Amino acid sequence: MNPGEIEEVLALAAEAARGYLATLDERPVRATAAEQALARLGGPLPDAGDGALASLRLLIDDGVAASTASAGPRFFHFVTGGVTPAALGADWLASTLDQNAFAWVGSPLAAQLESTAVDWLKSLFGLPQAWGGVLTTGATMANFAGLAAARRWWGERHGADVDQGGLTGLPALPVFSSGYIHSTAFKALAMLGIGRDSVRTFVRDDAGRLDLEALETALRGLGGAPAILIATAGEVNAGHFDPIEPMADLADAHGAWLHVDGAFGLFAALSARTVPLLAGVERADSVISDGHKWLNVPYDCGFAFVRDPKALGGTFSLDAAYLPSADDPRPNLGFSSPESSRRARALAVWATLKAYGRDGYRTMVERHLELAQRVRRRVDEAPDLELLGDVPLCVVPFRYRPPGLGDAELDELNTRLGEAVLEDGRVFVGTTRYRGRIAFRPAIVNWRTRETDVDLLVDVIREVGAGLLGESVPSR
């Protein structure tokens, strides 16, 4: 290991990054030679290393060839943003400085920037500044953090400190939600020992919409015992929202904790046309979102916000002689987050918010809302596509539907089509099951995405679908 390698390594990495980003907008999302490239990166651990430059060249040649262009404008399958220029530069700096964002004493820079970034995010989303908050690795751990605070609150209502004594001897913790609840909430509940089976959902249709009357009946049936309500802001298949304000009313009336999962839907706060979807979010007890979705910062990044700034300290506190005191007034965010060793992801969050501000993000979100409506219109106009729901935000649920096929045949065809579109590689959008049907659900959250990209999305699905049937694409 030679410090003299650093300058050449950085120059090589910068050159590779420039070349990659220069072609990112037009490059295929899935590389055709990915499997062969991956194979060349395997093999046994070498006894004698190749050196920094040789190993980096191999990683550039074969790693880039094997990678998915998920930072590009045509990656629609998962809700994945790109990386803004400011966030990219700051993330490179985070790796260079290599700060541990656990405590102020270890990195005043990381601690202060995270505190500032959390305050800016609360302002961006319209959450009260008095709330507490912390950055996490993503929505899964943000849900874990928010629901950990809820679990502690629930234990206190039963006269127990569950972080010290666990859940033994306590009744089952009731968790109520709609059919919109995300799989990461179930995962968080499992990790917390509450269990996936603790969740009861109340739905009134095949889309999963909340049955408020049934929820109220269930809460009344608890006889005043505490419960956790999980509201979803931005359901993954169509971008729908639970009715947060009425759920807040029920939480107030029955003494429940309201947790809002806004992994990407919390960004609806930025546009006047979508902010009504979040009515009541400021009345929640915990709210979460993702940074590597609509904020467009690098993986990994998420946010957890809590009404009580001390709510995260119970579960995530730790004590050792060499650590700072929990009474230290300076920000020590490792005491409030699942991780103790913490990457300084606040540098990218701070930098992108400082660079583009509220107006820049509002402009981006509203442009994506328009692009989603453009896809919706093109689907409505196409004789071989079928819109499966409305489009309140940035996700468009639809399926390929040539005439003369029943639902079972359409499911089989759309399943094959989803695989064929991914294999084609020009756009990246697979399938889901929505309202009982196999469907596409492209999500538009990348700052690079343009009208030509969403038009290509529709064109490719129609073209590849027609090819599977041995037909030509029908005109409008």
Buried (B, 14 or more C-beta within 10 A) or exposed (E): EEEEBEEEBEEBBEEBBEEBBEEBBEBBBBBEEBEEBBEEEEEEEEEEEEEBEEEBBBBBBBBBBBBBBBBBBBBBBBBBBBBBBBBBBBBBBBEEEEBBBBBBEBBEBBBBBBBBBBEBBBEBBEBEEEBBBBBBBBBBBBBBBBBBBBBBBBBEEBEBEBBEEEBEEBEEBBBBBBBBBBEBBBBBBBBBEBBEEBBEBBBBEEBBBBBBEBBBEBBEEBEEBBBBBBBBBBBBBBBBBBBBBBBBBBBEEBEBBBBBBBBBBBBBBBBEEBBEBBBBBBBBBBBBBBBBBBBBBBBBBBBBBBBBEEBBBBBBEEEEEEBBEEEEEEBBBBBBBBBEEBBBBBBBBBBBBBBBEEEBBBBBBBBBBEBBBBBBBBBEEBEBBBBBBEBBBBBBBBBBBBEEBEEEEBBEBBBBBBEBBBEBBBBBBBBBEBBEBBBBBBBBBBBBBBEEBBBBBBBBBBBBBBBEEEEEBEEE
